[in-house]
Amino acid sequence: MNNEIKHHREQLGLSASALGLLLGWSQQRVSAYEVGARTPGLIECRLIVAALNKKKGRGRLSLADVFPE
């Protein structure tokens, strides 16, 4: 389960659908990563962080912020 994706997404006021649109993915795919039904690979992790950072403005999220060990 990755509650950090959901946490950061919600802090930015994004729905799972909106994050999916930024990524070119479905809401279901985003939700599957958030609940742990799917495990993103490194490329997907980087894409998620980049999409969140596009909306973040000030400050940047790192890979470790969204995908802690």
PDB file with SEQRES, HELIX, SHEET and CRYST1 records, atoms N, CA, C and O in Angstrom:
SEQRES   1 A   69  MET ASN ASN GLU ILE LYS HIS HIS ARG GLU GLN LEU GLY          
SEQRES   2 A   69  LEU SER ALA SER ALA LEU GLY LEU LEU LEU GLY TRP SER          
SEQRES   3 A   69  GLN GLN ARG VAL SER ALA TYR GLU VAL GLY ALA ARG THR          
SEQRES   4 A   69  PRO GLY LEU ILE GLU CYS ARG LEU ILE VAL ALA ALA LEU          
SEQRES   5 A   69  ASN LYS LYS LYS GLY ARG GLY ARG LEU SER LEU ALA ASP          
SEQRES   6 A   69  VAL PHE PRO GLU                                              
HELIX    1 AA1 ASN A    3  GLN A   11  1                                   9    
HELIX    2 AA2 ALA A   16  LEU A   23  1                                   8    
HELIX    3 AA3 GLN A   27  VAL A   35  1                                   9    
HELIX    4 AA4 LEU A   42  LYS A   56  1                                  15    
HELIX    5 AA5 LEU A   63  VAL A   66  1                                   4    
CRYST1    1.000    1.000    1.000  90.00  90.00  90.00 P 1           1          
ATOM      1  N   MET A   1       0.847  -1.179   0.000  1.00  0.00           N  
ATOM      2  CA  MET A   1       0.000   0.000   0.000  1.00  0.00           C  
ATOM      3  C   MET A   1       0.889   1.239   0.000  1.00  0.00           C  
ATOM      4  O   MET A   1       1.903   1.273   0.697  1.00  0.00           O  
ATOM      5  N   ASN A   2       0.517   2.253  -0.774  1.00  0.00           N  
ATOM      6  CA  ASN A   2       1.283   3.488  -0.786  1.00  0.00           C  
ATOM      7  C   ASN A   2       0.363   4.656  -0.466  1.00  0.00           C  
ATOM      8  O   ASN A   2      -0.193   5.302  -1.354  1.00  0.00           O  
ATOM      9  N   ASN A   3       0.222   4.904   0.829  1.00  0.00           N  
ATOM     10  CA  ASN A   3      -0.594   6.033   1.262  1.00  0.00           C  
ATOM     11  C   ASN A   3       0.062   7.367   0.936  1.00  0.00           C  
ATOM     12  O   ASN A   3      -0.609   8.399   0.944  1.00  0.00           O  
ATOM     13  N   GLU A   4       1.349   7.364   0.651  1.00  0.00           N  
ATOM     14  CA  GLU A   4       2.039   8.620   0.353  1.00  0.00           C  
ATOM     15  C   GLU A   4       1.585   9.225  -0.966  1.00  0.00           C  
ATOM     16  O   GLU A   4       1.484  10.446  -1.080  1.00  0.00           O  
ATOM     17  N   ILE A   5       1.308   8.391  -1.966  1.00  0.00           N  
ATOM     18  CA  ILE A   5       0.791   8.927  -3.227  1.00  0.00           C  
ATOM     19  C   ILE A   5      -0.506   9.670  -2.931  1.00  0.00           C  
ATOM     20  O   ILE A   5      -0.678  10.823  -3.325  1.00  0.00           O  
ATOM     21  N   LYS A   6      -1.413   8.998  -2.236  1.00  0.00           N  
ATOM     22  CA  LYS A   6      -2.713   9.591  -1.910  1.00  0.00           C  
ATOM     23  C   LYS A   6      -2.547  10.834  -1.047  1.00  0.00           C  
ATOM     24  O   LYS A   6      -3.204  11.849  -1.278  1.00  0.00           O  
ATOM     25  N   HIS A   7      -1.674  10.754  -0.061  1.00  0.00           N  
ATOM     26  CA  HIS A   7      -1.435  11.896   0.834  1.00  0.00           C  
ATOM     27  C   HIS A   7      -0.998  13.126   0.047  1.00  0.00           C  
ATOM     28  O   HIS A   7      -1.582  14.199   0.202  1.00  0.00           O  
ATOM     29  N   HIS A   8       0.010  12.984  -0.785  1.00  0.00           N  
ATOM     30  CA  HIS A   8       0.526  14.123  -1.553  1.00  0.00           C  
ATOM     31  C   HIS A   8      -0.481  14.592  -2.593  1.00  0.00           C  
ATOM     32  O   HIS A   8      -0.629  15.791  -2.828  1.00  0.00           O  
ATOM     33  N   ARG A   9      -1.168  13.651  -3.209  1.00  0.00           N  
ATOM     34  CA  ARG A   9      -2.197  13.998  -4.198  1.00  0.00           C  
ATOM     35  C   ARG A   9      -3.297  14.835  -3.548  1.00  0.00           C  
ATOM     36  O   ARG A   9      -3.706  15.862  -4.090  1.00  0.00           O  
ATOM     37  N   GLU A  10      -3.771  14.393  -2.388  1.00  0.00           N  
ATOM     38  CA  GLU A  10      -4.832  15.125  -1.691  1.00  0.00           C  
ATOM     39  C   GLU A  10      -4.350  16.483  -1.189  1.00  0.00           C  
ATOM     40  O   GLU A  10      -5.113  17.449  -1.203  1.00  0.00           O  
ATOM     41  N   GLN A  11      -3.092  16.571  -0.745  1.00  0.00           N  
ATOM     42  CA  GLN A  11      -2.548  17.870  -0.312  1.00  0.00           C  
ATOM     43  C   GLN A  11      -2.560  18.878  -1.449  1.00  0.00           C  
ATOM     44  O   GLN A  11      -2.696  20.080  -1.224  1.00  0.00           O  
ATOM     45  N   LEU A  12      -2.419  18.389  -2.652  1.00  0.00           N  
ATOM     46  CA  LEU A  12      -2.427  19.260  -3.827  1.00  0.00           C  
ATOM     47  C   LEU A  12      -3.827  19.489  -4.376  1.00  0.00           C  
ATOM     48  O   LEU A  12      -4.001  20.196  -5.368  1.00  0.00           O  
ATOM     49  N   GLY A  13      -4.822  18.893  -3.732  1.00  0.00           N  
ATOM     50  CA  GLY A  13      -6.196  19.063  -4.167  1.00  0.00           C  
ATOM     51  C   GLY A  13      -6.536  18.310  -5.436  1.00  0.00           C  
ATOM     52  O   GLY A  13      -7.458  18.683  -6.161  1.00  0.00           O  
ATOM     53  N   LEU A  14      -5.788  17.243  -5.705  1.00  0.00           N  
ATOM     54  CA  LEU A  14      -6.023  16.443  -6.913  1.00  0.00           C  
ATOM     55  C   LEU A  14      -6.835  15.202  -6.591  1.00  0.00           C  
ATOM     56  O   LEU A  14      -6.614  14.558  -5.565  1.00  0.00           O  
ATOM     57  N   SER A  15      -7.753  14.874  -7.446  1.00  0.00           N  
ATOM     58  CA  SER A  15      -8.444  13.589  -7.345  1.00  0.00           C  
ATOM     59  C   SER A  15      -7.564  12.539  -8.027  1.00  0.00           C  
ATOM     60  O   SER A  15      -6.615  12.872  -8.737  1.00  0.00           O  
ATOM     61  N   ALA A  16      -7.891  11.289  -7.803  1.00  0.00           N  
ATOM     62  CA  ALA A  16      -7.165  10.221  -8.492  1.00  0.00           C  
ATOM     63  C   ALA A  16      -7.375  10.343 -10.002  1.00  0.00           C  
ATOM     64  O   ALA A  16      -6.476  10.041 -10.787  1.00  0.00           O  
ATOM     65  N   SER A  17      -8.559  10.783 -10.398  1.00  0.00           N  
ATOM     66  CA  SER A  17      -8.840  10.985 -11.832  1.00  0.00           C  
ATOM     67  C   SER A  17      -7.969  12.087 -12.410  1.00  0.00           C  
ATOM     68  O   SER A  17      -7.440  11.953 -13.514  1.00  0.00           O  
ATOM     69  N   ALA A  18      -7.817  13.191 -11.658  1.00  0.00           N  
ATOM     70  CA  ALA A  18      -7.006  14.313 -12.140  1.00  0.00           C  
ATOM     71  C   ALA A  18      -5.539  13.918 -12.254  1.00  0.00           C  
ATOM     72  O   ALA A  18      -4.871  14.285 -13.220  1.00  0.00           O  
ATOM     73  N   LEU A  19      -5.035  13.174 -11.276  1.00  0.00           N  
ATOM     74  CA  LEU A  19      -3.647  12.708 -11.365  1.00  0.00           C  
ATOM     75  C   LEU A  19      -3.502  11.760 -12.548  1.00  0.00           C  
ATOM     76  O   LEU A  19      -2.510  11.805 -13.275  1.00  0.00           O  
ATOM     77  N   GLY A  20      -4.491  10.912 -12.731  1.00  0.00           N  
ATOM     78  CA  GLY A  20      -4.471  10.008 -13.881  1.00  0.00           C  
ATOM     79  C   GLY A  20      -4.423  10.762 -15.198  1.00  0.00           C  
ATOM     80  O   GLY A  20      -3.699  10.369 -16.112  1.00  0.00           O  
ATOM     81  N   LEU A  21      -5.189  11.844 -15.304  1.00  0.00           N  
ATOM     82  CA  LEU A  21      -5.163  12.660 -16.525  1.00  0.00           C  
ATOM     83  C   LEU A  21      -3.781  13.254 -16.775  1.00  0.00           C  
ATOM     84  O   LEU A  21      -3.306  13.288 -17.910  1.00  0.00           O  
ATOM     85  N   LEU A  22      -3.140  13.724 -15.703  1.00  0.00           N  
ATOM     86  CA  LEU A  22      -1.787  14.274 -15.844  1.00  0.00           C  
ATOM     87  C   LEU A  22      -0.811  13.217 -16.362  1.00  0.00           C  
ATOM     88  O   LEU A  22       0.125  13.522 -17.102  1.00  0.00           O  
ATOM     89  N   LEU A  23      -1.048  11.985 -15.960  1.00  0.00           N  
ATOM     90  CA  LEU A  23      -0.144  10.894 -16.323  1.00  0.00           C  
ATOM     91  C   LEU A  23      -0.552  10.169 -17.601  1.00  0.00           C  
ATOM     92  O   LEU A  23       0.229   9.397 -18.157  1.00  0.00           O  
ATOM     93  N   GLY A  24      -1.769  10.417 -18.064  1.00  0.00           N  
ATOM     94  CA  GLY A  24      -2.274   9.669 -19.210  1.00  0.00           C  
ATOM     95  C   GLY A  24      -2.723   8.274 -18.822  1.00  0.00           C  
ATOM     96  O   GLY A  24      -2.739   7.363 -19.650  1.00  0.00           O  
ATOM     97  N   TRP A  25      -3.087   8.110 -17.556  1.00  0.00           N  
ATOM     98  CA  TRP A  25      -3.516   6.830 -17.017  1.00  0.00           C  
ATOM     99  C   TRP A  25      -4.968   6.941 -16.564  1.00  0.00           C  
ATOM    100  O   TRP A  25      -5.520   8.038 -16.481  1.00  0.00           O  
ATOM    101  N   SER A  26      -5.571   5.810 -16.276  1.00  0.00           N  
ATOM    102  CA  SER A  26      -6.929   5.805 -15.736  1.00  0.00           C  
ATOM    103  C   SER A  26      -6.900   6.073 -14.231  1.00  0.00           C  
ATOM    104  O   SER A  26      -5.877   5.904 -13.568  1.00  0.00           O  
ATOM    105  N   GLN A  27      -8.037   6.488 -13.722  1.00  0.00           N  
ATOM    106  CA  GLN A  27      -8.193   6.669 -12.276  1.00  0.00           C  
ATOM    107  C   GLN A  27      -7.988   5.326 -11.568  1.00  0.00           C  
ATOM    108  O   GLN A  27      -7.439   5.272 -10.468  1.00  0.00           O  
ATOM    109  N   GLN A  28      -8.427   4.267 -12.202  1.00  0.00           N  
ATOM    110  CA  GLN A  28      -8.293   2.933 -11.611  1.00  0.00           C  
ATOM    111  C   GLN A  28      -6.831   2.547 -11.426  1.00  0.00           C  
ATOM    112  O   GLN A  28      -6.469   1.926 -10.426  1.00  0.00           O  
ATOM    113  N   ARG A  29      -5.997   2.913 -12.387  1.00  0.00           N  
ATOM    114  CA  ARG A  29      -4.566   2.592 -12.276  1.00  0.00           C  
ATOM    115  C   ARG A  29      -3.935   3.346 -11.120  1.00  0.00           C  
ATOM    116  O   ARG A  29      -3.173   2.773 -10.341  1.00  0.00           O  
ATOM    117  N   VAL A  30      -4.247   4.625 -11.006  1.00  0.00           N  
ATOM    118  CA  VAL A  30      -3.719   5.427  -9.888  1.00  0.00           C  
ATOM    119  C   VAL A  30      -4.183   4.819  -8.567  1.00  0.00           C  
ATOM    120  O   VAL A  30      -3.382   4.617  -7.654  1.00  0.00           O  
ATOM    121  N   SER A  31      -5.462   4.534  -8.471  1.00  0.00           N  
ATOM    122  CA  SER A  31      -6.011   3.958  -7.241  1.00  0.00           C  
ATOM    123  C   SER A  31      -5.375   2.605  -6.919  1.00  0.00           C  
ATOM    124  O   SER A  31      -5.133   2.297  -5.752  1.00  0.00           O  
ATOM    125  N   ALA A  32      -5.108   1.809  -7.934  1.00  0.00           N  
ATOM    126  CA  ALA A  32      -4.477   0.503  -7.712  1.00  0.00           C  
ATOM    127  C   ALA A  32      -3.093   0.666  -7.093  1.00  0.00           C  
ATOM    128  O   ALA A  32      -2.706  -0.131  -6.239  1.00  0.00           O  
ATOM    129  N   TYR A  33      -2.346   1.678  -7.503  1.00  0.00           N  
ATOM    130  CA  TYR A  33      -1.044   1.943  -6.888  1.00  0.00           C  
ATOM    131  C   TYR A  33      -1.223   2.405  -5.448  1.00  0.00           C  
ATOM    132  O   TYR A  33      -0.464   2.010  -4.563  1.00  0.00           O  
ATOM    133  N   GLU A  34      -2.223   3.238  -5.220  1.00  0.00           N  
ATOM    134  CA  GLU A  34      -2.437   3.774  -3.875  1.00  0.00           C  
ATOM    135  C   GLU A  34      -2.827   2.704  -2.864  1.00  0.00           C  
ATOM    136  O   GLU A  34      -2.403   2.767  -1.710  1.00  0.00           O  
ATOM    137  N   VAL A  35      -3.616   1.736  -3.269  1.00  0.00           N  
ATOM    138  CA  VAL A  35      -4.070   0.700  -2.337  1.00  0.00           C  
ATOM    139  C   VAL A  35      -3.180  -0.539  -2.333  1.00  0.00           C  
ATOM    140  O   VAL A  35      -3.419  -1.475  -1.570  1.00  0.00           O  
ATOM    141  N   GLY A  36      -2.158  -0.547  -3.184  1.00  0.00           N  
ATOM    142  CA  GLY A  36      -1.221  -1.660  -3.207  1.00  0.00           C  
ATOM    143  C   GLY A  36      -1.649  -2.834  -4.060  1.00  0.00           C  
ATOM    144  O   GLY A  36      -1.045  -3.904  -3.984  1.00  0.00           O  
ATOM    145  N   ALA A  37      -2.685  -2.656  -4.875  1.00  0.00           N  
ATOM    146  CA  ALA A  37      -3.101  -3.725  -5.780  1.00  0.00           C  
ATOM    147  C   ALA A  37      -2.112  -3.877  -6.937  1.00  0.00           C  
ATOM    148  O   ALA A  37      -2.002  -4.947  -7.536  1.00  0.00           O  
ATOM    149  N   ARG A  38      -1.399  -2.798  -7.239  1.00  0.00           N  
ATOM    150  CA  ARG A  38      -0.326  -2.807  -8.250  1.00  0.00           C  
ATOM    151  C   ARG A  38       0.895  -2.153  -7.624  1.00  0.00           C  
ATOM    152  O   ARG A  38       0.776  -1.274  -6.771  1.00  0.00           O  
ATOM    153  N   THR A  39       2.059  -2.590  -8.054  1.00  0.00           N  
ATOM    154  CA  THR A  39       3.309  -1.999  -7.593  1.00  0.00           C  
ATOM    155  C   THR A  39       3.965  -1.283  -8.765  1.00  0.00           C  
ATOM    156  O   THR A  39       4.283  -1.905  -9.779  1.00  0.00           O  
ATOM    157  N   PRO A  40       4.168   0.040  -8.626  1.00  0.00           N  
ATOM    158  CA  PRO A  40       4.786   0.755  -9.744  1.00  0.00           C  
ATOM    159  C   PRO A  40       6.272   0.440  -9.843  1.00  0.00           C  
ATOM    160  O   PRO A  40       6.955   0.267  -8.834  1.00  0.00           O  
ATOM    161  N   GLY A  41       6.755   0.371 -11.068  1.00  0.00           N  
ATOM    162  CA  GLY A  41       8.192   0.240 -11.292  1.00  0.00           C  
ATOM    163  C   GLY A  41       8.853   1.599 -11.141  1.00  0.00           C  
ATOM    164  O   GLY A  41       8.179   2.601 -10.900  1.00  0.00           O  
ATOM    165  N   LEU A  42      10.144   1.632 -11.281  1.00  0.00           N  
ATOM    166  CA  LEU A  42      10.884   2.883 -11.113  1.00  0.00           C  
ATOM    167  C   LEU A  42      10.422   3.959 -12.091  1.00  0.00           C  
ATOM    168  O   LEU A  42      10.296   5.124 -11.716  1.00  0.00           O  
ATOM    169  N   ILE A  43      10.172   3.582 -13.325  1.00  0.00           N  
ATOM    170  CA  ILE A  43       9.716   4.567 -14.315  1.00  0.00           C  
ATOM    171  C   ILE A  43       8.383   5.164 -13.894  1.00  0.00           C  
ATOM    172  O   ILE A  43       8.206   6.381 -13.954  1.00  0.00           O  
ATOM    173  N   GLU A  44       7.436   4.321 -13.466  1.00  0.00           N  
ATOM    174  CA  GLU A  44       6.135   4.808 -13.025  1.00  0.00           C  
ATOM    175  C   GLU A  44       6.271   5.694 -11.790  1.00  0.00           C  
ATOM    176  O   GLU A  44       5.594   6.716 -11.677  1.00  0.00           O  
ATOM    177  N   CYS A  45       7.145   5.302 -10.867  1.00  0.00           N  
ATOM    178  CA  CYS A  45       7.371   6.112  -9.665  1.00  0.00           C  
ATOM    179  C   CYS A  45       7.864   7.507 -10.044  1.00  0.00           C  
ATOM    180  O   CYS A  45       7.377   8.510  -9.522  1.00  0.00           O  
ATOM    181  N   ARG A  46       8.821   7.559 -10.944  1.00  0.00           N  
ATOM    182  CA  ARG A  46       9.345   8.859 -11.384  1.00  0.00           C  
ATOM    183  C   ARG A  46       8.276   9.686 -12.084  1.00  0.00           C  
ATOM    184  O   ARG A  46       8.214  10.901 -11.897  1.00  0.00           O  
ATOM    185  N   LEU A  47       7.441   9.051 -12.880  1.00  0.00           N  
ATOM    186  CA  LEU A  47       6.359   9.767 -13.563  1.00  0.00           C  
ATOM    187  C   LEU A  47       5.362  10.341 -12.563  1.00  0.00           C  
ATOM    188  O   LEU A  47       4.913  11.476 -12.718  1.00  0.00           O  
ATOM    189  N   ILE A  48       5.015   9.568 -11.541  1.00  0.00           N  
ATOM    190  CA  ILE A  48       4.090  10.033 -10.511  1.00  0.00           C  
ATOM    191  C   ILE A  48       4.664  11.240  -9.781  1.00  0.00           C  
ATOM    192  O   ILE A  48       3.970  12.237  -9.584  1.00  0.00           O  
ATOM    193  N   VAL A  49       5.920  11.153  -9.382  1.00  0.00           N  
ATOM    194  CA  VAL A  49       6.566  12.271  -8.679  1.00  0.00           C  
ATOM    195  C   VAL A  49       6.619  13.503  -9.576  1.00  0.00           C  
ATOM    196  O   VAL A  49       6.351  14.613  -9.115  1.00  0.00           O  
ATOM    197  N   ALA A  50       6.957  13.325 -10.835  1.00  0.00           N  
ATOM    198  CA  ALA A  50       7.021  14.459 -11.770  1.00  0.00           C  
ATOM    199  C   ALA A  50       5.648  15.108 -11.927  1.00  0.00           C  
ATOM    200  O   ALA A  50       5.543  16.334 -11.954  1.00  0.00           O  
ATOM    201  N   ALA A  51       4.597  14.297 -12.030  1.00  0.00           N  
ATOM    202  CA  ALA A  51       3.241  14.848 -12.169  1.00  0.00           C  
ATOM    203  C   ALA A  51       2.834  15.616 -10.917  1.00  0.00           C  
ATOM    204  O   ALA A  51       2.244  16.692 -11.011  1.00  0.00           O  
ATOM    205  N   LEU A  52       3.145  15.068  -9.749  1.00  0.00           N  
ATOM    206  CA  LEU A  52       2.833  15.777  -8.502  1.00  0.00           C  
ATOM    207  C   LEU A  52       3.608  17.089  -8.422  1.00  0.00           C  
ATOM    208  O   LEU A  52       3.069  18.107  -7.985  1.00  0.00           O  
ATOM    209  N   ASN A  53       4.870  17.065  -8.843  1.00  0.00           N  
ATOM    210  CA  ASN A  53       5.682  18.281  -8.802  1.00  0.00           C  
ATOM    211  C   ASN A  53       5.186  19.345  -9.770  1.00  0.00           C  
ATOM    212  O   ASN A  53       5.362  20.535  -9.507  1.00  0.00           O  
ATOM    213  N   LYS A  54       4.572  18.954 -10.879  1.00  0.00           N  
ATOM    214  CA  LYS A  54       4.000  19.929 -11.814  1.00  0.00           C  
ATOM    215  C   LYS A  54       2.927  20.763 -11.129  1.00  0.00           C  
ATOM    216  O   LYS A  54       2.791  21.958 -11.392  1.00  0.00           O  
ATOM    217  N   LYS A  55       2.170  20.122 -10.251  1.00  0.00           N  
ATOM    218  CA  LYS A  55       1.090  20.809  -9.551  1.00  0.00           C  
ATOM    219  C   LYS A  55       1.549  21.479  -8.264  1.00  0.00           C  
ATOM    220  O   LYS A  55       0.868  22.369  -7.754  1.00  0.00           O  
ATOM    221  N   LYS A  56       2.679  21.070  -7.741  1.00  0.00           N  
ATOM    222  CA  LYS A  56       3.124  21.529  -6.430  1.00  0.00           C  
ATOM    223  C   LYS A  56       3.540  22.989  -6.424  1.00  0.00           C  
ATOM    224  O   LYS A  56       3.260  23.701  -5.459  1.00  0.00           O  
ATOM    225  N   GLY A  57       4.191  23.444  -7.459  1.00  0.00           N  
ATOM    226  CA  GLY A  57       4.661  24.828  -7.442  1.00  0.00           C  
ATOM    227  C   GLY A  57       5.918  24.953  -6.601  1.00  0.00           C  
ATOM    228  O   GLY A  57       6.978  24.462  -6.989  1.00  0.00           O  
ATOM    229  N   ARG A  58       5.809  25.605  -5.456  1.00  0.00           N  
ATOM    230  CA  ARG A  58       6.972  25.809  -4.587  1.00  0.00           C  
ATOM    231  C   ARG A  58       7.375  24.506  -3.914  1.00  0.00           C  
ATOM    232  O   ARG A  58       6.530  23.714  -3.498  1.00  0.00           O  
ATOM    233  N   GLY A  59       8.664  24.306  -3.817  1.00  0.00           N  
ATOM    234  CA  GLY A  59       9.167  23.086  -3.201  1.00  0.00           C  
ATOM    235  C   GLY A  59       9.024  21.915  -4.149  1.00  0.00           C  
ATOM    236  O   GLY A  59       8.178  21.925  -5.043  1.00  0.00           O  
ATOM    237  N   ARG A  60       9.825  20.942  -3.957  1.00  0.00           N  
ATOM    238  CA  ARG A  60       9.791  19.780  -4.839  1.00  0.00           C  
ATOM    239  C   ARG A  60       9.702  18.525  -3.986  1.00  0.00           C  
ATOM    240  O   ARG A  60      10.320  18.429  -2.926  1.00  0.00           O  
ATOM    241  N   LEU A  61       8.937  17.582  -4.460  1.00  0.00           N  
ATOM    242  CA  LEU A  61       8.889  16.271  -3.834  1.00  0.00           C  
ATOM    243  C   LEU A  61       9.994  15.421  -4.442  1.00  0.00           C  
ATOM    244  O   LEU A  61      10.283  15.510  -5.635  1.00  0.00           O  
ATOM    245  N   SER A  62      10.598  14.608  -3.613  1.00  0.00           N  
ATOM    246  CA  SER A  62      11.601  13.669  -4.122  1.00  0.00           C  
ATOM    247  C   SER A  62      10.967  12.294  -4.243  1.00  0.00           C  
ATOM    248  O   SER A  62       9.867  12.055  -3.745  1.00  0.00           O  
ATOM    249  N   LEU A  63      11.662  11.412  -4.897  1.00  0.00           N  
ATOM    250  CA  LEU A  63      11.212  10.030  -5.013  1.00  0.00           C  
ATOM    251  C   LEU A  63      11.016   9.429  -3.617  1.00  0.00           C  
ATOM    252  O   LEU A  63      10.055   8.696  -3.384  1.00  0.00           O  
ATOM    253  N   ALA A  64      11.927   9.740  -2.695  1.00  0.00           N  
ATOM    254  CA  ALA A  64      11.849   9.215  -1.336  1.00  0.00           C  
ATOM    255  C   ALA A  64      10.663   9.795  -0.562  1.00  0.00           C  
ATOM    256  O   ALA A  64      10.160   9.145   0.354  1.00  0.00           O  
ATOM    257  N   ASP A  65      10.206  10.995  -0.906  1.00  0.00           N  
ATOM    258  CA  ASP A  65       9.034  11.571  -0.245  1.00  0.00           C  
ATOM    259  C   ASP A  65       7.783  10.767  -0.559  1.00  0.00           C  
ATOM    260  O   ASP A  65       6.963  10.509   0.323  1.00  0.00           O  
ATOM    261  N   VAL A  66       7.643  10.381  -1.795  1.00  0.00           N  
ATOM    262  CA  VAL A  66       6.422   9.701  -2.244  1.00  0.00           C  
ATOM    263  C   VAL A  66       6.531   8.187  -2.128  1.00  0.00           C  
ATOM    264  O   VAL A  66       5.526   7.499  -1.952  1.00  0.00           O  
ATOM    265  N   PHE A  67       7.748   7.673  -2.227  1.00  0.00           N  
ATOM    266  CA  PHE A  67       7.978   6.227  -2.160  1.00  0.00           C  
ATOM    267  C   PHE A  67       9.047   5.922  -1.105  1.00  0.00           C  
ATOM    268  O   PHE A  67      10.159   5.514  -1.441  1.00  0.00           O  
ATOM    269  N   PRO A  68       8.703   6.122   0.168  1.00  0.00           N  
ATOM    270  CA  PRO A  68       9.698   5.827   1.219  1.00  0.00           C  
ATOM    271  C   PRO A  68       9.993   4.327   1.278  1.00  0.00           C  
ATOM    272  O   PRO A  68       9.170   3.500   0.887  1.00  0.00           O  
ATOM    273  N   GLU A  69      11.160   4.006   1.764  1.00  0.00           N  
ATOM    274  CA  GLU A  69      11.536   2.581   1.846  1.00  0.00           C  
ATOM    275  C   GLU A  69      10.615   1.818   2.762  1.00  0.00           C  
ATOM    276  O   GLU A  69      10.787   0.613   2.946  1.00  0.00           O  
TER     277      GLU A  69                                                      
END                                                                             
